[in-house]
Amino acid sequence: MASFTDIIGPLDEQSRAPLYQQLQRALRDAIADKRLAPDEALPPERDLAEEFQISRITVRKALDGLVNDGLLTRRQGAGTFVAARVEKNFSKLSSFSEDMISRGRTPHSVWLSRSTGAVTPEESMTLGLSPGTPVYRFNRIRFADGAPMALEYSTVPGFCLPSPEVVESSLYGALEKHGARPVRALQRLRAVLFTPEQAEMMGVPDKSAGLLIERRGFLKDGRPVEFTQSYYRGDAYDFVAELNSLTS
């Protein structure tokens, strides 16, 4: 039977990187390369410490970082596992592609439409645009490792991009390239049931539970540059946020 070192590789004794970072990187690469499968259990921390000849504190620090990134999950009384569900950090402003790549998954999109039009009354109120202002709209299905994960509907003001065709795989990537990537956002989450059409596109039963995230993104000067409605599969996503108590 192969040892865990055979699966993820040994730590580099010549490296100047801290041991916990080396272990983190080895685990992250093993998850990305599918050497560690979703929902696969990791050995106990004491076993990892013995196998890699490092302290349990070092092991715990390495695993803590990957748990915080959503790559690993801890189950009370059962141990540490490779995350099967995707954990989206609600306090971090990142794109779907960035989220999936950071978790060792391969993202891609199926475009449903990319279009130009005049702002609607709802978009005008949300984005603070005057009637008749041109906007670009993007509608697509987002996939991770070939599995549909979300339906996404985005609207951006026309001044943000030269044309809708410049958005290929990442909307945020295109906005960043043209100096219009949001630096902050307001998000609202609520539970929904997928319509028959949405369920068919997502490959789930009719009226399956979903999570709707509405996001408004803003530039540093306060101008809104993004209004996105994303319908996530309720059976595949967890949303997490770090909370801090207020002190007087």
ABEGO torsion letter per residue (X at the ends): XBBAAAAAEBBBAABABBAAAAAAAAAAAAAAAGABBBGBBBBBAAAAAAAAGBBAAAAAAAAAAAAAAGABBBBBGAEBBBBABBBBBAABBBBAAAAAAAAGBBBBBBBABBBBBBBBAAAAAAAGBBBGBBBBBBBBBBBBGGBBABBBBBBBBAAABABAAABBABAAAAAAAAGABBABBBBBBBBBBBBAAAAAAAGBBBGBBBBBBBBBBBBAAGBBABBBBBBBBAAABBBBBBBBBBBX
